[in-house]
Structures are given as structure tokens and as C-alpha cells.
Amino acid sequence: MSCILPLQRSFIGILEKHRKPGECILNFRSPDYSPESGYRPVEIRLVGDTGSETSQLTIGQASTR
């Protein structure tokens, strides 16, 4: 897998290891997160069609439930 973003090898290794699922959701939360800080957790959703080269990347605010 080649990537234009500076991702760590271990992260790319996880994505390589789990290629079969058609979807991967990554949630990022700061250990210093607080409603006062204004920082919002982010969700990155990678969705791919296993039968083709089609893929979709969605970045948005993660659910805070």
C-alpha cells in the first residue's frame, strides 16, 4: 500500500492486515479533550467496494455518545 500521508508503518500494517472488510472506521480523541477546549473528536471512515477500485473517504465529527 502506498500512501501520500505521513502514516506510521504500524498503522499501514494494520490496514494491510485487514484488507478484507469493506469498511474501516477510525476515531481520534485527544487525551486532553474537554468541552471547554473546543476540540472535537474526529471520525475517519474508509469505505471501499471489494469488487472494484471504488473507495470513499469521509471525515467528520465523531459521535460523542
N, C-alpha and C positions, 0 to 999 in steps of 0.2 A: 504494500500500500504506500503510495506517495502522498505527501501532504504538504500544502503550501504554508500551513500554520506551524509555529514552533512547538509542536507537541512532544512530550517526553516519549521515549521508546517504550516505556512500560504501558502508557496509555494506548499507543498504537498496537502493542502486543495484545491488549485486551480486545480491541476492535477486531484484530485479525483472528483471534481465537473464537470469537462469537459471530462469525460472518453469516451463519445460517438464519438467525432471526431476521425478520423483515423490518424490525424497528428497534431503536436504541434510544433511551431517554436518560439524559444526564442532568442532574440537579446540582447546582453550585450554591453553597450558602457560606457566608463569611462567619467565622467563629465569633466575630465581634458584632454580629448583626443585632440591631435593635430598631424598633420603630422610630426612635428619635434620630438615628443616624441617617435615615433617608435611603439607605442601601436596601435594595430589594433582591431577594433570591432570583436566580435566573435558571430557566429550564432550556436545554437544547435537545431537540427531538430530531433524530436522524431516521428517516423513513425511506426504505428502498424497496423496489419491486424485484424480488429474487429472480424473476424470469427475464429481466431486461436491464439495461443500463440506467433506467429512470430512477432518480432519487430526489428527495425533498429535504431541505433543512429548514427547521422552524426554530426561531429563538424568541423567547418571550418570558414574561414573569411567571415564576413557578407558583403553584398553589401553596398558600400559607396555612392550610387547614391543619 
